[in-house]
Amino acid sequence: MTTHMKSAVMFVAILLLTTLFLMVSAIQRLQWQIDGLRQRNEVITQQLQELNRYVGYPGG
């Protein structure tokens, strides 16, 4: 294998590892945002249920 070929292989390997790291990082950030939105949704749902009981809205 020539030096040029080894450099090309190393470049591709580093590029793939960097891309993988960025993808994992983005997925973790999105998962954190999803978890926050789910928690917020649960709180809002609970607040709406309490409000419906307080108001006496049918179906509440």
Number of C-alpha atoms within 10 A of each C-alpha: 5 7 8 9 10 11 11 12 12 12 12 12 12 12 12 12 12 12 12 12 12 12 12 12 12 12 12 12 12 12 12 12 12 12 12 12 12 12 12 12 12 12 12 12 12 12 12 13 15 13 13 14 13 10 10 10 10 7 7 12
